[in-house]
């Protein structure tokens, strides 16, 4: 998939991508939160094991999606001011 520059996208495309990234970030955040809760209880029962660290591997995805969403929002706001 080719990398698209947000400066070259239309406002409609930016709005659509921002909406998609917002929903994806929310869903991923909820899933990672559930994983943290489950891994906490798993840690309480069986001690330290690999599944306890699983939420930490998925946390960067949430952070990257959030950062991309904020970039899209910033570009939308800058275009709407003009």
C-alpha positions as CSV (number, residue, x, y, z in Angstrom):
1,X,0.0,0.0,0.0
2,X,1.5,3.3,-1.0
3,X,2.0,6.0,1.6
4,X,-0.3,9.0,1.1
5,X,0.7,12.5,2.1
6,X,-2.0,14.3,4.1
7,X,-1.1,17.6,2.5
8,X,-2.2,16.3,-0.9
9,X,-5.5,14.8,0.3
10,X,-8.9,16.5,-0.1
11,X,-10.9,17.6,2.9
12,X,-13.4,14.8,2.3
13,X,-10.6,12.2,2.3
14,X,-9.2,13.7,5.5
15,X,-12.5,13.6,7.2
16,X,-13.1,10.0,6.2
17,X,-9.6,8.9,7.3
18,X,-9.9,10.8,10.6
19,X,-13.2,9.1,11.3
20,X,-11.7,5.7,10.5
21,X,-8.6,6.3,12.6
22,X,-10.8,7.5,15.5
23,X,-12.9,4.4,15.5
24,X,-9.9,2.1,15.1
25,X,-8.1,3.8,18.0
26,X,-11.1,3.5,20.2
27,X,-11.6,-0.2,19.4
28,X,-7.9,-0.9,19.8
29,X,-7.8,1.0,23.1
30,X,-10.7,-1.0,24.5
31,X,-9.1,-4.3,23.4
32,X,-5.8,-3.5,24.9
33,X,-7.5,-2.4,28.2
34,X,-9.3,-5.8,28.2
35,X,-6.0,-7.5,27.6
36,X,-4.4,-5.6,30.5
37,X,-7.3,-6.7,32.8
38,X,-7.1,-10.4,31.7
39,X,-3.3,-10.4,32.0
40,X,-3.5,-9.0,35.5
41,X,-5.8,-11.8,36.6
42,X,-3.6,-14.3,34.7
43,X,-0.6,-12.9,36.6
44,X,-2.5,-13.3,39.9
45,X,-3.3,-16.9,39.2
46,X,-0.3,-18.3,37.5
47,X,2.5,-15.8,38.0
48,X,4.8,-14.3,35.4
49,X,4.4,-15.8,31.9
50,X,4.4,-14.6,28.3
51,X,0.6,-13.7,28.0
52,X,1.1,-11.2,30.8
53,X,3.3,-9.1,28.4
54,X,0.9,-9.3,25.4
55,X,-0.8,-6.0,26.0
56,X,2.6,-4.2,25.9
57,X,3.2,-5.5,22.4
58,X,-0.1,-4.1,21.2
59,X,0.2,-0.7,23.0
60,X,2.4,0.9,20.2
61,X,-0.4,0.3,17.7
62,X,-2.7,2.4,19.8
63,X,-0.1,5.1,20.2
64,X,0.6,5.2,16.4
65,X,-3.1,5.3,15.5
66,X,-3.6,8.1,18.0
67,X,-0.7,10.1,16.6
68,X,-2.0,9.7,13.1
69,X,-5.5,10.7,14.1
70,X,-4.1,13.9,15.7
71,X,-2.1,14.7,12.6
72,X,-5.2,14.3,10.5
73,X,-7.2,16.5,12.9
74,X,-4.5,19.2,12.8
75,X,-4.5,19.2,9.0
76,X,-8.3,19.5,8.9
77,X,-8.3,22.4,11.4
78,X,-5.6,24.2,9.4
79,X,-7.5,23.9,6.2
80,X,-10.8,25.0,7.7
81,X,-9.2,28.2,9.0
82,X,-8.2,29.2,5.5
